[in-house]
Amino acid sequence: MSSSEKPPLSQCRLDLWLWAARFYKTRNIAALNIKKGLVRLSGKTKTKPASLINLDSQLVIEQNFVRKTVSVEEIAVKRVSSAKAKSFYKIIFEDRQEGAKFFQAKARYIRDKKLRRDLNAVKGKLHFLSDN
């Protein structure tokens, strides 16, 4: 190893790694989702954006109604291409059933003319909800 090469990293901040692995577009969005509880580290119920992750750490990421369990394969602090970023992690489990349930329930709810009129009548009575 020459003097210009740096040793590989063994730890990294959680929000930085999520941004570098392209799960989120910005570090700020990654930090907000961690604070909301949409990202959990190694089964912990509370996780902070500054939590340190190691190789083989397991993350549970909830994104777009899909819950993914991910194992960290490589530590990164710089954002790289999408193809390279996929080598940073390995998806262990992916659960799409929650999203399917949500969209099926939404598809069953269809507004008809009577329902729309009733809703407009209620909005008219409650002046603070009207568009005027």
Residue pairs with C-beta under 8 A, 6 or more apart in sequence:
1 7
8 75
9 75
9 76
9 77
10 54
10 55
10 75
11 52
11 53
11 54
11 75
12 20
12 52
12 53
12 75
12 76
12 77
13 49
13 50
13 51
13 52
13 53
14 30
14 34
14 39
14 41
14 47
14 48
14 49
14 50
14 51
14 52
14 53
14 59
15 27
15 30
15 31
15 34
15 49
15 50
16 27
16 30
16 77
17 53
17 72
17 75
17 76
17 77
17 88
18 24
18 30
18 34
18 39
18 61
19 25
19 26
19 27
19 30
19 79
20 76
20 77
20 78
20 79
20 80
20 85
20 88
21 76
21 85
21 88
21 89
22 79
22 82
22 85
23 30
23 61
23 63
24 30
24 33
30 39
30 49
31 49
33 39
33 63
34 47
34 48
34 49
34 51
35 48
35 49
37 45
37 46
37 47
38 61
38 62
38 63
39 47
39 59
39 60
39 61
39 62
40 47
40 59
40 60
41 47
41 51
41 53
41 57
41 58
41 59
42 57
42 58
42 59
43 58
43 60
53 59
53 72
53 75
54 72
54 75
55 72
55 73
55 74
55 75
56 71
56 72
57 71
57 72
58 69
58 70
58 71
58 72
58 92
59 69
59 70
59 71
59 72
59 89
60 67
60 68
60 69
60 70
61 67
61 68
61 70
62 68
64 99
65 96
65 98
65 99
65 102
65 103
66 94
66 95
66 96
66 98
66 99
67 94
67 95
67 98
68 91
68 93
68 94
68 95
69 91
69 92
69 93
69 94
70 89
70 90
70 91
70 92
71 89
71 90
71 92
72 88
72 89
73 87
73 88
73 89
73 90
74 87
74 88
74 89
75 88
76 85
76 88
79 85
122 129
123 129
123 130
124 130
